[in-house]
Amino acid sequence: MRLLALFLCLWALPVWATQDAWPALHDVSGVAADDVLNIRRAPSASAPIIGSFEPDAQNIEVIRPDDHHGWGLVNTGEGSGWVSLRFLTRQAGQWAGAMPPVTHCGGTEPFWSFEVTGEALSYHAMAGSPRDYRITQSGPAQGRRDSFHMIAEGPQGAAIATLTARACSDGMSDRAYGLAVDFLLQGNDGWQHQTGCCSLSR
C-alpha cells in the first residue's frame, strides 16, 4: 500500500508542474516582421483595437485568459485589453505553485512601491528615504499553490511580502493585476502593514 501511495504521488508531480499559473510572462511569436499583435477592447477579433505589441515583444504579462483560453488580458497604458493567445508563447517555468517572477509591487494611501531585481528589493515611499534590502527567502506557502512569500533584510530591519494570486486593483486606473500583496515593513516604530498589487513586468 505504501509503495502504491508513493507511486501515485510521483505520478502526480508532472501534472502539478504542467498546470498553468496566472498571471504569466509571454513573448510574441508567429507575427510577421512588418506586422503587429493587436490589443483589443474585448476578447474578439471584431472588437476595437486599443493598442499593439511589436512582433518581437517579450516579457508581456498576461493577467488571465478568457473562458475559452483563446485570448489573454494584458495592460496597455492606464487600462487593459485582450490579445490572441495564438500569437503568444508562455515563458518556461511558470506553473501553479512556482514562485511568480515579480518585478514591481505598489499601493496607495500613502503611495509606496518596491522593485525586485534578482535578490535585491528596493523600497520607495512618498515619505522617507528609499530602503534597500536583500531577499533571503522566497517560495510558496505550505499546501498552497496560489500564495507566496518573500523575506528581505536590510540595514533598517526586515521586510516581508506575502502574495496571493487573485484579482487586484490599484484604485487609480483601469489596469488589471493578478497578484495582491501584503507588505510588512520593519522600522523604528515597529511594523507597518501596507497592501497593494504586483506585476511581473515593469
N, C-alpha and C positions, 0 to 999 in steps of 0.2 A: 504493500500500500504506500509506503514511504517513497519507494522508487517511482511509483506511478505519479505521486504528487510532485516529485522533483521533475519528472519528465514534462508534466503539464505546465509547470512554472517556466521551464526552459523553452518550451514550445511557444508560450505566450509572449516571451520577451520581444521577438521581432515584430509582433503585432503592435505592442506598445510603441515601439520605436518608429513605426510607419504611420501612426495616426497623426494627421496634420495638426499643427498648432497655429493659432491665430492670435494676434497679428503675426505676419511673417514677411521677410525681405524677399524680393523678387528682382529679376533682371529682364529687360525687354528682349524678346527673341522672335525671329520669324518675320520681322518688319523690314521692308526694303530700305536700302540706304538713303533713298530720296523721299521716304515717306515718314509718317509719324504714327504713334499709337494714340488714338483719341481718348480723351476722358469725357464721358457723357453724363448728363444730369440724372439719368435713370439707367438701370441695367437692361438696356435695349439698344440695338443698332440704329433704331429710328429716333432715339432721344437726342435732344440738342447737344452739341459739342461745347464744352466749357473749358477745355484745356487740352494739352497733349504732352507726350513724352517723346524724346528723341529716340531713334531706332537703336542706339547703343546705350540707353539709360540703364543705370544699375542702382541697386540698393533702394528699390521702390517698396515702401511699406504698404502692404495690403492689410487693411484692418480686419476684414472678414469677407467671405464670399456671399453671394446671394443664395436663395433657397435651392437653386439648381446647380450651384457651383460652376456657373458659366461666366460670371462676372465677379470682379473684386472691388471693394470700396477703398478708395485712396483719397488722400488730401491734395488739394490744389488751392494755392492762395489762402484765403481765410475760410474756405469751405471744403466740401468733399464731393466726389463724383465716382463714376464707375468705369472700369476698363475691362476689356475682354481678357479672361484668364488664358485664352488660347494663345495669346502673344506674350505671356509672362512665364518665366521659368523660376520655380522656387529654389532659393539657395539651400545648399545641403545643411544638415544638422539641426533642422528646426522641426522637432516633433513634440507632441504633448508630453510634458514632464521635463523637457530640456530647458535650461535657463535661457530666457529670451535675451538677445543681444541688445540690451537697452543702451541708448546713447544720450538721451535727454529726458529729464523729468521736470515738472514745474507746477506751480499753483498760484492762486491769487489770495488777496486779503490776509496778509500782505503778499506782494509779488515775491516769488522766490523760484529758484531753479538750480539744478545741478547737471553737469555734463560728465559723461563717463568716457574715458579714453584708455583702453587697456585696463590696468589695475589702478588708474588714477581717477579720483572723483573730485570735481571742483564745484564748490557750492557758492551761489551768489544770492543776495537779497537786497532789497531797496535800502534797508537799514543795516549798517555794519559792513565790515570789510570781507572780501572773499576768503573762503576757507578751503584749504587743500587737504585731501585725505588719500590714504592708500587702502584699497579694498583688500581685506584679509580673508574674507569668506563669502561665498555666494552659492546658491543652489536652490532646489525645490523644497517645499515643506514636506514633512513626513506623511506619506499616504495620500498626497495630493499631486495632481498634475497641472493645476491651474494657479498655484500660489508659490511664490519665490521670495528669497531674501538676499540682501547684500549687507555686509557689515564692514565698516571702514573705520580707520583710526588716523588721527592727525594730532598736531601739537595742541589743539584746543579741546581735545576729547574725542569721543566716538560719534559715529553716525550710523543709523540703522534704517534701511529701506525695506519695506515689505510690499510686494507687488502681487496683484491679483488680475488674472485675465478676465476682464469684463468691460462693458461699455463705459466710457468716461467722457465728461465734458469739461472744457476749460472755463466755461461760464462767460466767455467773451466772444467766441466766434462759432461758426458752424463746422469747424474741423472735427473730425471723428478720431477717437482714441480707443484702443483696445486693451490698454493696461492702466489700472488705477494704482496709486501708490500712497502708502502711509510712511512719512519720513520723520524719524526721531533724531533730534539734533541735541547733543550734549553741550552745555555751556556753563558759565559761572553761576547762573541762576537755576540750574537743574536742566531738565529735559524740555525741549519744545516739540510739539506734535503738529506736523503740517500734513495736509492732504493735497493730492493733485493727480495729474495724468502723465503717462510716459510714452515716448516714441522710440522706435527702432532706428529711425533715420533723423538726421539733423535738419 
